[in-house]
Amino acid sequence: MTPLAVRPAVPGDLDALAGIYRAARAFMAASGNPRQWGASHPPLSQLAGDIARGQLYVLCDGTRPCAAFALVPGPDPAYARIEGGAWRSDAPYAVVHRLASDGSRRGVFAAALAFCAAQCPHLRIDTHADNRVMQHLVARAGFQYCGVIYVRDAGAPSPRLAYERLPGEGAQQK
């Protein structure tokens, strides 16, 4: 099996991105997490903005995009206040957002994270309390739980479990 290639998303990827996020929302709902992205998050306008800012990437199986994620340099306003814990470092960081896959390839999380860590080794990520799959992946990748932050998905603040991985930390040994 060929390795997944990571490249910046371009406007011509929007149709493929719509399919990737549609598949990810269906997987999330089937896995007990129907509320995190609901029926329409992220909107194509947000993805187009991510592309325009050079922050959205696709993972390709050959030439076909099969997954996507945003890598956003900090500081992220949603991460300014954390409840029930604390950040482990105030050093510059980047945040992994909107990680999604169409389900056709294994290893998407590992490939995306390797790319992100090569760009900025101090990473933060958050997920919904119902997203057990992502919680397992981030813990296995060496992220430490830090507390709860609030994001604005559809207007109202929504709580998210927040994690951080410092430079030099990586996947936990089995």
Backbone bond lengths (Angstrom), bond angles and torsions (degrees), N, CA, C in turn:
res aa  C-N    CA-C-N  psi(-1)  N-CA   C-N-CA  omega(-1)  CA-C   N-CA-C  phi
1 M - - - 1.451 - - 1.531 108.28 -
2 T 1.309 116.08 133.68 1.463 120.32 -179.14 1.522 110.11 -72.75
3 P 1.336 117.02 145.92 1.471 119.02 177.68 1.521 110.54 -67.83
4 L 1.318 114.75 153.93 1.460 120.33 175.86 1.523 109.25 -73.32
5 A 1.314 115.90 135.43 1.462 121.59 177.00 1.522 108.43 -102.79
6 V 1.316 116.72 140.63 1.463 122.33 178.53 1.524 108.14 -108.14
7 R 1.335 115.82 133.46 1.459 120.38 175.10 1.523 108.74 -145.65
8 P 1.338 116.73 158.71 1.465 118.72 175.33 1.526 110.38 -62.07
9 A 1.306 116.67 139.92 1.462 121.19 174.73 1.524 109.03 -71.52
10 V 1.319 115.24 150.15 1.467 122.45 177.76 1.526 108.05 -126.05
11 P 1.341 117.45 161.06 1.467 119.38 -178.83 1.530 113.59 -53.36
12 G 1.314 117.75 -32.22 1.458 120.38 178.29 1.521 114.21 -66.50
13 D 1.327 117.73 -9.79 1.469 122.27 178.41 1.527 112.65 -87.01
14 L 1.327 118.83 -5.31 1.467 119.94 -171.77 1.525 113.41 -58.86
15 D 1.335 118.92 -38.22 1.473 119.64 177.63 1.524 110.69 -63.83
16 A 1.335 116.64 -44.75 1.468 120.16 178.16 1.527 110.01 -63.70
17 L 1.329 117.26 -40.74 1.458 120.81 178.94 1.526 111.61 -62.14
18 A 1.327 117.64 -39.99 1.464 120.79 177.29 1.527 109.97 -58.09
19 G 1.328 117.34 -42.41 1.461 121.10 178.45 1.518 112.70 -67.68
20 I 1.320 117.00 -40.21 1.471 121.29 178.80 1.528 110.03 -61.62
21 Y 1.320 117.14 -49.00 1.461 119.72 -178.37 1.523 111.96 -70.40
22 R 1.323 119.03 -31.83 1.467 121.92 174.98 1.534 109.45 -62.49
23 A 1.342 116.89 -46.36 1.467 121.22 178.50 1.528 110.97 -63.71
24 A 1.332 117.21 -40.53 1.463 120.63 179.96 1.527 110.83 -65.26
25 R 1.335 117.92 -40.80 1.465 120.54 178.22 1.531 110.66 -63.00
26 A 1.331 116.69 -40.53 1.465 120.40 178.22 1.529 110.69 -64.07
27 F 1.331 117.19 -42.64 1.460 121.26 177.91 1.531 110.52 -63.10
28 M 1.325 116.46 -44.40 1.457 120.28 -179.92 1.531 110.37 -60.79
29 A 1.316 117.18 -44.84 1.466 120.50 179.79 1.529 110.71 -63.07
30 A 1.326 117.07 -42.79 1.464 121.15 -179.96 1.528 111.82 -67.99
31 S 1.327 117.41 -21.97 1.467 122.80 -179.03 1.530 112.33 -95.69
32 G 1.329 117.53 12.45 1.460 120.68 177.34 1.515 114.57 89.33
33 N 1.331 117.36 16.84 1.464 121.41 -178.45 1.535 110.64 -129.40
34 P 1.336 117.58 63.77 1.462 119.28 -177.34 1.521 115.03 -79.30
35 R 1.348 117.70 -14.61 1.466 120.25 -172.09 1.523 114.91 -93.42
36 Q 1.325 119.27 -23.42 1.461 120.25 -173.05 1.527 111.60 -57.40
37 W 1.315 117.48 -49.43 1.464 120.23 -179.54 1.526 112.12 -114.54
38 G 1.317 117.54 -2.70 1.456 120.47 178.45 1.519 111.81 55.91
39 A 1.332 115.47 -141.06 1.460 120.59 -176.60 1.519 113.74 -99.81
40 S 1.349 117.56 -5.18 1.466 116.76 -172.22 1.523 116.01 -147.28
41 H 1.316 118.81 6.54 1.463 119.77 -179.11 1.529 109.46 -94.07
42 P 1.281 119.33 142.27 1.464 127.36 -6.44 1.528 110.71 -81.29
43 P 1.324 116.74 146.46 1.466 118.91 178.24 1.534 110.47 -68.99
44 L 1.321 115.91 152.99 1.468 120.04 179.38 1.522 111.87 -58.61
45 S 1.326 117.43 -30.12 1.468 119.65 178.36 1.530 110.84 -63.93
46 Q 1.329 117.47 -37.03 1.464 120.37 177.32 1.530 110.45 -68.02
47 L 1.318 116.72 -41.58 1.466 120.33 178.35 1.525 110.56 -64.47
48 A 1.327 116.72 -40.44 1.468 119.96 177.43 1.531 110.65 -62.66
49 G 1.323 117.17 -38.40 1.459 120.90 176.12 1.520 111.87 -65.33
50 D 1.342 116.16 -41.33 1.467 120.58 175.99 1.529 110.53 -59.77
51 I 1.322 116.28 -41.67 1.474 120.80 179.20 1.526 109.46 -63.85
52 A 1.326 116.88 -46.76 1.467 121.07 -178.20 1.531 111.70 -60.72
53 R 1.326 116.74 -33.11 1.469 120.88 178.95 1.536 112.29 -85.73
54 G 1.326 117.58 -1.45 1.462 121.14 -179.08 1.517 113.12 70.73
55 Q 1.338 117.48 30.03 1.460 121.23 -175.81 1.529 113.95 -111.75
56 L 1.325 118.35 -4.47 1.461 120.29 -178.94 1.519 109.35 -106.09
57 Y 1.320 115.19 135.92 1.464 122.15 -178.31 1.515 109.39 -126.69
58 V 1.323 115.65 151.39 1.456 120.98 173.08 1.520 108.58 -117.07
59 L 1.319 114.72 147.15 1.456 122.02 170.89 1.514 105.37 -102.60
60 C 1.312 115.55 130.76 1.466 120.33 -174.53 1.517 111.65 -115.35
61 D 1.314 114.86 137.61 1.456 123.39 170.20 1.525 104.18 -97.62
62 G 1.319 116.41 97.10 1.458 120.34 -168.47 1.513 107.49 73.94
63 T 1.323 115.97 -119.23 1.464 119.24 177.39 1.528 112.35 -103.59
64 R 1.329 117.12 -4.76 1.464 121.93 -174.52 1.529 111.85 -90.60
65 P 1.344 118.29 119.48 1.467 119.77 174.48 1.525 110.47 -62.96
66 C 1.333 115.59 129.21 1.467 120.21 178.94 1.523 111.87 -124.65
67 A 1.330 117.52 -5.64 1.461 121.79 179.59 1.518 108.63 -158.65
68 A 1.326 115.54 165.22 1.463 120.14 -178.69 1.520 109.76 -153.84
69 F 1.317 115.11 158.78 1.457 121.96 175.10 1.513 108.62 -161.87
70 A 1.332 114.99 157.30 1.465 121.21 173.16 1.524 107.78 -107.14
71 L 1.321 115.69 139.19 1.457 122.51 172.49 1.518 105.88 -118.58
72 V 1.335 115.44 110.21 1.456 122.23 -171.67 1.527 109.45 -114.32
73 P 1.333 117.12 120.52 1.463 118.17 177.52 1.525 110.68 -65.76
74 G 1.333 115.70 142.46 1.455 120.71 176.91 1.517 110.09 -79.86
75 P 1.305 117.98 171.86 1.458 123.86 4.35 1.529 112.41 -79.93
76 D 1.315 115.19 142.74 1.461 123.29 177.75 1.531 106.85 -98.66
77 P 1.334 118.69 123.36 1.468 120.48 -177.24 1.534 113.28 -55.71
78 A 1.330 118.12 -33.92 1.462 120.50 179.94 1.528 111.58 -66.16
79 Y 1.323 116.98 -21.16 1.461 121.11 -177.20 1.533 112.36 -94.90
80 A 1.328 117.93 2.22 1.465 121.25 -177.65 1.527 112.06 -68.66
81 R 1.320 116.55 -32.61 1.464 121.04 -179.70 1.524 108.76 -121.26
82 I 1.308 116.31 128.43 1.457 121.42 179.34 1.526 108.04 -128.51
83 E 1.332 115.93 137.22 1.464 121.81 -179.05 1.524 109.93 -109.30
84 G 1.326 115.71 148.65 1.457 120.62 174.24 1.514 114.12 71.23
85 G 1.315 116.82 21.11 1.460 120.57 -179.53 1.509 110.09 171.88
86 A 1.322 115.55 -158.06 1.462 120.81 -179.08 1.518 109.32 -157.76
87 W 1.316 114.98 154.21 1.456 119.85 172.60 1.524 108.54 -68.97
88 R 1.291 116.88 150.19 1.459 122.24 -177.68 1.513 112.37 -85.65
89 S 1.339 117.18 -19.82 1.456 121.62 -179.09 1.521 109.53 -152.36
90 D 1.320 115.98 144.63 1.461 121.62 175.28 1.525 111.75 -99.18
91 A 1.324 117.42 6.71 1.463 121.72 179.51 1.531 110.08 -64.47
92 P 1.335 118.08 158.42 1.470 120.40 177.45 1.532 111.53 -52.79
93 Y 1.326 114.85 142.46 1.467 121.35 -176.01 1.522 109.77 -144.47
94 A 1.317 115.03 169.84 1.464 122.20 170.86 1.526 107.31 -127.84
95 V 1.325 115.64 154.56 1.458 121.46 -178.48 1.525 109.45 -114.59
96 V 1.324 115.01 135.42 1.461 121.41 173.60 1.523 106.68 -91.96
97 H 1.327 116.40 120.69 1.469 122.45 -179.94 1.532 109.92 -125.77
98 R 1.325 115.44 157.70 1.466 123.66 169.03 1.530 114.01 53.11
99 L 1.324 117.22 40.03 1.464 121.30 177.13 1.523 108.62 -73.61
100 A 1.318 116.30 125.12 1.462 121.05 -177.07 1.518 110.42 -148.63
101 S 1.325 114.54 152.61 1.464 121.28 179.15 1.523 109.29 -136.84
102 D 1.321 116.28 152.20 1.460 119.37 174.15 1.531 111.40 -83.63
103 G 1.337 117.39 -1.55 1.453 121.73 176.60 1.511 115.53 85.89
104 S 1.324 117.21 2.27 1.468 120.03 -175.49 1.523 113.78 -83.84
105 R 1.337 117.34 -15.78 1.472 121.08 -177.48 1.518 110.82 -134.03
106 R 1.302 115.22 143.96 1.465 121.67 172.86 1.533 107.72 -88.02
107 G 1.324 116.34 160.06 1.459 120.81 174.84 1.508 115.27 85.22
108 V 1.325 117.51 10.09 1.465 121.24 -178.37 1.530 111.00 -62.56
109 F 1.324 117.22 -47.77 1.461 120.16 -177.91 1.524 110.36 -59.99
110 A 1.322 117.44 -47.37 1.472 121.55 -178.78 1.523 111.13 -61.84
111 A 1.322 117.38 -42.28 1.468 120.56 -179.47 1.526 111.06 -66.94
112 A 1.325 116.92 -43.38 1.467 120.43 178.89 1.526 110.40 -63.92
113 L 1.322 116.47 -43.65 1.455 120.02 -178.24 1.525 112.04 -66.85
114 A 1.315 117.71 -38.66 1.471 120.44 177.35 1.524 110.12 -61.09
115 F 1.328 116.58 -43.00 1.458 120.35 177.64 1.532 110.34 -62.19
116 C 1.333 116.83 -47.78 1.464 120.86 -178.00 1.526 111.39 -61.06
117 A 1.325 117.19 -44.69 1.464 120.93 -178.21 1.522 111.44 -65.56
118 A 1.332 117.26 -30.12 1.467 120.15 177.04 1.527 110.80 -69.98
119 Q 1.336 117.41 -28.24 1.465 121.62 178.54 1.525 111.44 -82.02
120 C 1.334 115.89 -40.77 1.465 122.54 -178.22 1.528 107.89 -152.28
121 P 1.322 118.54 108.22 1.462 119.57 -175.17 1.530 115.54 -71.26
122 H 1.338 117.96 -12.65 1.465 121.14 176.17 1.522 107.22 -99.20
123 L 1.343 116.35 108.43 1.461 121.50 -173.14 1.521 111.83 -120.35
124 R 1.324 114.33 147.59 1.457 122.36 170.61 1.517 108.28 -127.09
125 I 1.323 115.21 153.72 1.458 121.48 179.83 1.522 107.67 -154.66
126 D 1.319 117.19 153.59 1.463 120.30 176.69 1.519 109.43 -138.19
127 T 1.323 115.16 160.92 1.451 120.34 177.64 1.521 110.19 -155.16
128 H 1.298 115.52 163.99 1.456 123.52 179.60 1.531 109.52 -71.65
129 A 1.322 116.72 149.26 1.466 120.88 179.22 1.523 112.30 -59.89
130 D 1.332 118.09 -26.67 1.468 121.32 179.26 1.527 113.08 -83.33
131 N 1.323 117.90 -8.81 1.471 120.48 -175.68 1.530 109.94 -87.42
132 R 1.326 115.23 75.72 1.467 121.70 -178.38 1.521 111.67 -64.57
133 V 1.313 117.45 -33.97 1.464 120.59 179.99 1.525 109.83 -61.60
134 M 1.330 117.40 -49.58 1.465 120.35 -179.38 1.524 110.73 -66.70
135 Q 1.311 118.39 -38.98 1.460 120.16 177.86 1.527 110.70 -58.14
136 H 1.307 116.77 -41.91 1.471 121.01 178.13 1.527 110.72 -64.45
137 L 1.321 117.03 -44.69 1.465 120.91 -178.63 1.526 111.95 -63.08
138 V 1.329 117.31 -44.85 1.465 118.65 -177.50 1.528 111.39 -68.35
139 A 1.323 117.06 -37.77 1.471 119.35 177.63 1.526 110.09 -64.46
140 R 1.332 116.56 -43.41 1.469 120.52 179.57 1.526 111.78 -64.88
141 A 1.330 117.45 -26.93 1.465 121.59 -179.80 1.527 112.40 -86.53
142 G 1.319 118.13 5.21 1.457 120.89 174.82 1.514 115.76 92.60
143 F 1.328 117.92 7.86 1.462 120.11 175.66 1.522 109.37 -75.04
144 Q 1.325 115.84 147.44 1.457 121.87 176.81 1.526 109.23 -109.67
145 Y 1.327 115.72 135.83 1.458 120.63 176.56 1.530 108.95 -66.80
146 C 1.344 116.49 133.97 1.468 120.70 -176.86 1.522 114.12 -119.02
147 G 1.325 119.59 -20.84 1.457 121.68 -178.66 1.519 110.83 147.73
148 V 1.320 116.22 -160.52 1.469 123.07 -176.50 1.521 109.68 -115.11
149 I 1.322 115.10 132.34 1.467 121.84 172.50 1.525 107.50 -116.53
150 Y 1.322 116.70 173.87 1.462 121.09 179.05 1.518 109.43 -127.12
151 V 1.335 115.63 129.82 1.463 121.86 177.32 1.522 108.47 -114.70
152 R 1.315 115.36 159.37 1.469 121.08 176.46 1.519 107.91 -106.66
153 D 1.331 115.87 102.98 1.466 119.85 178.15 1.516 110.76 -90.80
154 A 1.299 116.41 -59.14 1.465 120.86 -177.93 1.519 109.60 -123.80
155 G 1.313 116.67 42.42 1.453 120.35 177.64 1.514 113.15 108.64
156 A 1.333 117.40 -67.93 1.458 121.09 -175.54 1.523 110.90 -77.23
157 P 1.329 116.85 146.41 1.464 119.02 176.61 1.532 110.71 -61.44
158 S 1.310 115.53 138.05 1.460 122.25 -177.20 1.531 108.59 -126.36
159 P 1.350 118.33 128.09 1.465 119.99 -177.35 1.527 112.23 -71.45
160 R 1.327 114.92 145.20 1.467 122.23 176.59 1.519 109.53 -138.48
161 L 1.314 116.48 142.67 1.452 122.43 172.85 1.519 107.13 -75.44
162 A 1.325 116.55 128.88 1.462 121.14 -173.95 1.528 110.71 -112.56
163 Y 1.327 114.83 139.32 1.462 122.80 -175.98 1.523 109.60 -131.14
164 E 1.332 114.81 157.40 1.462 120.70 179.78 1.523 108.95 -143.12
165 R 1.340 114.62 142.97 1.466 121.23 173.47 1.517 107.59 -129.19
166 L 1.330 115.41 123.22 1.456 121.55 -178.12 1.523 110.82 -86.75
167 P 1.330 117.00 159.18 1.469 120.09 176.48 1.533 110.80 -54.10
168 G 1.318 115.55 138.47 1.460 121.00 179.26 1.518 113.48 89.95
169 E 1.336 116.99 -13.02 1.457 119.67 176.54 1.528 107.61 -91.65
170 G 1.293 115.56 151.44 1.458 118.74 -179.66 1.500 110.29 -154.66
171 A 1.306 114.39 -158.08 1.449 120.48 -177.21 1.529 110.37 -59.79
172 Q 1.323 114.76 140.26 1.458 120.17 178.04 1.524 109.20 -73.54
173 Q 1.306 115.14 148.38 1.461 119.91 176.59 1.518 108.86 -77.33
174 K 1.330 115.65 144.64 1.473 119.59 179.37 1.499 110.59 -79.99
